[in-house]
Amino acid sequence: MAVLVTGGAGFLGHHLVKLLLDEGKEVIVFDNLWTGSAKNVRYFEKHPSFTFKHCDIRERLPDVGHIEQIYHLACPASPDRFEESPVEILETCFQGTKNIFDLGVKRGARVLIASTSETYGDPLTSPQSEQYRGNVNCFGPRSCYDEGKRIAESLAYAYHHKHGLQVRIARIFNAYGPQMQLHDGRAVPNFIASAMEGQSIVVYGDGNATRCFQYASDCVEGLHRLMNSDHDSPVNIGSDVEMPIGLIADMVARVVAEKMGQANCVDVTFLPQREDDPTQRQPDIGLAKRVLGWAPKVELEEGLDRTVDWFLAEKGMASGSRRAVGGAITPVRL
Ligand SMILES: O=C(O)[C@H]1O[C@H](OP(=O)(O)OP(=O)(O)OC[C@H]2O[C@@H](n3ccc(=O)[nH]c3=O)[C@H](O)[C@@H]2O)[C@H](O)[C@@H](O)[C@@H]1O
């Protein structure tokens, strides 16, 4: 079976491509390497079932033969990019998604889109179930992504009803893991980068904003199960273990210091909260458990351990033996 992955050179794309190749699929990747990496592509280039097409999904798409499924992941996902390239992100979410849906109709392929917890905006209720309609600011620094992903979901609904396209919608909550860019801008790689470089970790706000981080392999397993399920309404894919960001910063500082054999952790600096940054986020994953038989397996401690090992290896800084670490850890209230 041939499967197309848009954004397959990105962080989640990499893990998904690996899973699909491992199960014997023919995989074609579309990526313009905007936020994805050539290194992620090189990793697979010798695989006989892998094809890479360097292209921008906002433009005319390259020809592909028979494909049965499309995982549509292509879009920058770091809030830093939202501020740099809002127009391009909106174009990707609307025109890019529309081009992919047209391809899905032409080829009779099922399309799964990577939507997001950001469709709930700064939620007024917690945990967020798929029925919650969200609290999104349509005129702010995050709106290109939040509204972009909401229009992508609307397009999925429209194509399903007008053209009979088979759609699957995954609302992904805060994924992290190996293959992220060190300077991606999201919390986990930022915290690891600062700790590895011996710099203070920057936390926006008072450290009490919460997130639930899910490890990459859990996330792509959820996407894969959703694609192969009968469920055509949105499904939350995330961990439901909620933690304050300040505590995650402390955990990262400690893991990096232990692995680098340092006696003290880097400290944490608090800067003002960013505009429209959600203060509380936790998915209700009851639906994913029921209809997909899926729940995340990798605990945060284990996932951070593996992720830090990967970043250290990438930088040629082999992980040292772990030792107890002292130093100032900023206490955080939940
Ligand atoms: O995965 C999701 O559910 C969505 O949320 C993410 O947005 P956000 O939750 O803000 O992700 P991060 O940038 O990792 O930030 C998490 C929290 O850490 C804080 N943060 C981030 C980076 C940093 O250096 N310091 C810091 O305190 C942020 O202000 C925020 O409160 C991104 O928008 C998307 O990748 C994704 O669709």
The ligand as an SDF file (V2000), in Angstrom:
LIG
                    3D

 37 39  0  0  0  0  0  0  0  0999 V2000
    1.0260   20.5850   20.7620 O   0  0  0  0  0  0  0  0  0  0  0  0
    0.0870   21.3460   20.9490 C   0  0  0  0  0  0  0  0  0  0  0  0
   -0.8830   21.0280   21.6070 O   0  0  0  0  0  0  0  0  0  0  0  0
    0.1520   22.6960   20.3170 C   0  0  0  0  0  0  0  0  0  0  0  0
    0.7240   23.6050   21.2150 O   0  0  0  0  0  0  0  0  0  0  0  0
    1.9650   24.1600   20.9800 C   0  0  0  0  0  0  0  0  0  0  0  0
    1.9570   25.3620   21.6900 O   0  0  0  0  0  0  0  0  0  0  0  0
    2.3860   25.4210   23.1850 P   0  0  0  0  0  0  0  0  0  0  0  0
    1.6080   24.5310   24.0520 O   0  0  0  0  0  0  0  0  0  0  0  0
    2.4210   26.8540   23.5680 O   0  0  0  0  0  0  0  0  0  0  0  0
    3.8440   24.7900   23.1140 O   0  0  0  0  0  0  0  0  0  0  0  0
    5.2520   25.2380   23.6740 P   0  0  0  0  0  0  0  0  0  0  0  0
    5.8540   26.3040   22.8300 O   0  0  0  0  0  0  0  0  0  0  0  0
    6.0100   23.9950   23.8500 O   0  0  0  0  0  0  0  0  0  0  0  0
    4.9370   25.9290   25.0860 O   0  0  0  0  0  0  0  0  0  0  0  0
    4.4150   25.2490   26.1740 C   0  0  0  0  0  0  0  0  0  0  0  0
    4.4480   26.2010   27.3520 C   0  0  0  0  0  0  0  0  0  0  0  0
    5.8190   26.4500   27.6930 O   0  0  0  0  0  0  0  0  0  0  0  0
    6.0900   27.8380   27.6650 C   0  0  0  0  0  0  0  0  0  0  0  0
    7.4630   28.0300   27.1610 N   0  0  0  0  0  0  0  0  0  0  0  0
    7.8090   27.7060   25.9110 C   0  0  0  0  0  0  0  0  0  0  0  0
    9.1000   27.8800   25.4770 C   0  0  0  0  0  0  0  0  0  0  0  0
   10.0390   28.4090   26.3590 C   0  0  0  0  0  0  0  0  0  0  0  0
   11.2510   28.6060   26.0360 O   0  0  0  0  0  0  0  0  0  0  0  0
    9.6650   28.7320   27.6120 N   0  0  0  0  0  0  0  0  0  0  0  0
    8.3800   28.5580   28.0440 C   0  0  0  0  0  0  0  0  0  0  0  0
    8.0620   28.8820   29.2030 O   0  0  0  0  0  0  0  0  0  0  0  0
    5.0310   28.4380   26.7570 C   0  0  0  0  0  0  0  0  0  0  0  0
    4.8760   29.8250   27.0460 O   0  0  0  0  0  0  0  0  0  0  0  0
    3.8390   27.5690   27.0870 C   0  0  0  0  0  0  0  0  0  0  0  0
    3.2200   28.0450   28.2590 O   0  0  0  0  0  0  0  0  0  0  0  0
    2.1600   24.5090   19.5420 C   0  0  0  0  0  0  0  0  0  0  0  0
    1.3150   25.5430   19.1990 O   0  0  0  0  0  0  0  0  0  0  0  0
    1.8250   23.4160   18.6310 C   0  0  0  0  0  0  0  0  0  0  0  0
    3.0010   22.7040   18.3840 O   0  0  0  0  0  0  0  0  0  0  0  0
    0.8350   22.4390   19.0300 C   0  0  0  0  0  0  0  0  0  0  0  0
   -0.1460   22.2560   18.0490 O   0  0  0  0  0  0  0  0  0  0  0  0
  1  2  2  0
  2  3  1  0
  2  4  1  0
  4  5  1  0
  4 36  1  0
  5  6  1  0
  6  7  1  0
  6 32  1  0
  7  8  1  0
  8  9  2  0
  8 10  1  0
  8 11  1  0
 11 12  1  0
 12 13  2  0
 12 14  1  0
 12 15  1  0
 15 16  1  0
 16 17  1  0
 17 18  1  0
 17 30  1  0
 18 19  1  0
 19 20  1  0
 19 28  1  0
 20 21  1  0
 20 26  1  0
 21 22  2  0
 22 23  1  0
 23 24  2  0
 23 25  1  0
 25 26  1  0
 26 27  2  0
 28 29  1  0
 28 30  1  0
 30 31  1  0
 32 33  1  0
 32 34  1  0
 34 35  1  0
 34 36  1  0
 36 37  1  0
M  END
$$$$
